[in-house]
Amino acid sequence: MSRAPAGAVVTGAGRGLGALIAGALVERGHRVLVTDLDAEAARATAAALGPEAGWAAVDVRDEAQVTAARDRVLAEAGRLDVWVNNAGVLATGPAWEQPPDVRRLMIEVNALGTVNGTVAAIGAMRETGGHIVNVVSLAGLTAVPGEAVYAASKHAALGFSLSTLADLRLAGIKGVDISCVCPDGIWTPMLHDKLDDPASALSFSGKLLRPEEVVAAVRGVLDRPRPVTAVPRRRGLQVRLADALPSLGLRALPLAVARGRRVQRRMLARRRSG
Ligand SMILES: NC(=O)c1ccc[n+]([C@@H]2O[C@H](COP(=O)([O-])OP(=O)(O)OC[C@H]3O[C@@H](n4cnc5c(N)ncnc54)[C@H](O)[C@@H]3O)[C@@H](O)[C@H]2O)c1
């Protein structure tokens, strides 16, 4: 007999993809804690989702805040079923041109934030079972010129997730799953101000996804956990091939960057012409 859905947490859920994932979890019957660094955004998202959503200001870099969110859900919902590590930040440009605090921010939010959320969730789920969904990126699978530190942080998030999944199984813990979703560029606020930014061209070089397409992939892994899901799948194969043959992959990157620039210019022209 399947059990009734209980608590869920989504980080970085004040806007963008995270807000939509929180909505999908409410639809699936979970009591969802919408968390974000931006307290007002978390509050507004939760209010829009109705009585099954609560909110909390949580900076994923701070382990104590992350653990407190976990404990609140356990107290309110009795069990933690789903934890989605979605919070992320992107700053573009070559690493050597970025200020140290910007490089650190990406590593801390995208990588350490995923570690903090995953460890907190495992603490609650190891007895009762549960599912951790980590929103990574295609940048976690391959080289991304213009987004090098972001790519480093996402490679770290993916490596950590897969290693921890293996550790869970080695420890005989079968009831906790970890699924990583690795989308191509998504048209969310993260990219809305990047049309004029040549360094982010690669984010526009494939199929620019609608956030709903990524939410569909998250729904897919919630139904059937999978260690890695690239969105779209075809781009996942493409970037993995480039990664398996790095010299060839590096030679192809300028073409992908040029394609991304063309898409950016087209979208910018369309935006300017209203
Ligand atoms: N937009 C894309 O092209 C794209 C592509 C692949 C993967 N992703 C990933 O998807 C996830 C969601 O991104 P999005 O596109 O919705 O971006 P977004 O910028 O719209 O939303 C990110 C959210 O994270 C929150 N956040 C930032 N720092 C935080 C912190 N320290 N603690 C808690 N919350 C924090 C922000 O306040 C914001 O609400 C991220 O992990 C991102 O890296 C995005």
The ligand as an SDF file (V2000), in Angstrom:
LIG
                    3D

 44 48  0  0  0  0  0  0  0  0999 V2000
   18.3240   29.2040  -15.8470 N   0  0  0  0  0  0  0  0  0  0  0  0
   19.1570   28.3550  -16.4270 C   0  0  0  0  0  0  0  0  0  0  0  0
   19.5710   28.5200  -17.5950 O   0  0  0  0  0  0  0  0  0  0  0  0
   19.6120   27.1100  -15.6960 C   0  0  0  0  0  0  0  0  0  0  0  0
   20.1500   26.0500  -16.4550 C   0  0  0  0  0  0  0  0  0  0  0  0
   20.5660   24.8980  -15.8010 C   0  0  0  0  0  0  0  0  0  0  0  0
   20.4520   24.8100  -14.4210 C   0  0  0  0  0  0  0  0  0  0  0  0
   19.9340   25.8560  -13.7200 N   0  0  0  0  0  0  0  0  0  0  0  0
   19.8480   25.7190  -12.2700 C   0  0  0  0  0  0  0  0  0  0  0  0
   18.4910   25.7210  -11.9000 O   0  0  0  0  0  0  0  0  0  0  0  0
   18.3730   26.1820  -10.5470 C   0  0  0  0  0  0  0  0  0  0  0  0
   17.2780   27.2360  -10.4740 C   0  0  0  0  0  0  0  0  0  0  0  0
   17.7160   28.3680  -11.2100 O   0  0  0  0  0  0  0  0  0  0  0  0
   16.7260   29.4190  -11.8930 P   0  0  0  0  0  0  0  0  0  0  0  0
   17.0260   29.4030  -13.3310 O   0  0  0  0  0  0  0  0  0  0  0  0
   15.3370   29.2340  -11.4260 O   0  0  0  0  0  0  0  0  0  0  0  0
   17.3930   30.7420  -11.3020 O   0  0  0  0  0  0  0  0  0  0  0  0
   16.7810   32.0080  -10.5530 P   0  0  0  0  0  0  0  0  0  0  0  0
   17.9140   32.9650  -10.4660 O   0  0  0  0  0  0  0  0  0  0  0  0
   15.5280   32.4510  -11.1980 O   0  0  0  0  0  0  0  0  0  0  0  0
   16.4130   31.4300   -9.0990 O   0  0  0  0  0  0  0  0  0  0  0  0
   17.3910   31.0620   -8.1700 C   0  0  0  0  0  0  0  0  0  0  0  0
   16.8370   31.2460   -6.7710 C   0  0  0  0  0  0  0  0  0  0  0  0
   17.8660   30.8520   -5.8430 O   0  0  0  0  0  0  0  0  0  0  0  0
   17.8480   31.7940   -4.7660 C   0  0  0  0  0  0  0  0  0  0  0  0
   19.1410   31.8240   -4.0680 N   0  0  0  0  0  0  0  0  0  0  0  0
   20.2870   32.4210   -4.4720 C   0  0  0  0  0  0  0  0  0  0  0  0
   21.2370   32.2900   -3.5230 N   0  0  0  0  0  0  0  0  0  0  0  0
   20.6810   31.5790   -2.5110 C   0  0  0  0  0  0  0  0  0  0  0  0
   21.1490   31.1200   -1.2500 C   0  0  0  0  0  0  0  0  0  0  0  0
   22.3940   31.3910   -0.8260 N   0  0  0  0  0  0  0  0  0  0  0  0
   20.3040   30.4170   -0.4640 N   0  0  0  0  0  0  0  0  0  0  0  0
   19.0400   30.1670   -0.8680 C   0  0  0  0  0  0  0  0  0  0  0  0
   18.5250   30.6020   -2.0370 N   0  0  0  0  0  0  0  0  0  0  0  0
   19.3430   31.2880   -2.8480 C   0  0  0  0  0  0  0  0  0  0  0  0
   17.5170   33.1120   -5.4240 C   0  0  0  0  0  0  0  0  0  0  0  0
   17.0440   34.0690   -4.4680 O   0  0  0  0  0  0  0  0  0  0  0  0
   16.4690   32.6910   -6.4460 C   0  0  0  0  0  0  0  0  0  0  0  0
   15.1600   32.7560   -5.9080 O   0  0  0  0  0  0  0  0  0  0  0  0
   19.7720   26.6650  -10.1530 C   0  0  0  0  0  0  0  0  0  0  0  0
   20.4310   25.6860   -9.4000 O   0  0  0  0  0  0  0  0  0  0  0  0
   20.4480   26.8640  -11.4910 C   0  0  0  0  0  0  0  0  0  0  0  0
   21.8470   26.7740  -11.3870 O   0  0  0  0  0  0  0  0  0  0  0  0
   19.5010   26.9880  -14.3170 C   0  0  0  0  0  0  0  0  0  0  0  0
  1  2  1  0
  2  3  2  0
  2  4  1  0
  4  5  1  0
  4 44  2  0
  5  6  2  0
  6  7  1  0
  7  8  2  0
  8  9  1  0
  8 44  1  0
  9 10  1  0
  9 42  1  0
 10 11  1  0
 11 12  1  0
 11 40  1  0
 12 13  1  0
 13 14  1  0
 14 15  2  0
 14 16  1  0
 14 17  1  0
 17 18  1  0
 18 19  2  0
 18 20  1  0
 18 21  1  0
 21 22  1  0
 22 23  1  0
 23 24  1  0
 23 38  1  0
 24 25  1  0
 25 26  1  0
 25 36  1  0
 26 27  1  0
 26 35  1  0
 27 28  2  0
 28 29  1  0
 29 30  1  0
 29 35  2  0
 30 31  1  0
 30 32  2  0
 32 33  1  0
 33 34  2  0
 34 35  1  0
 36 37  1  0
 36 38  1  0
 38 39  1  0
 40 41  1  0
 40 42  1  0
 42 43  1  0
M  CHG  2   8   1  16  -1
M  END
$$$$
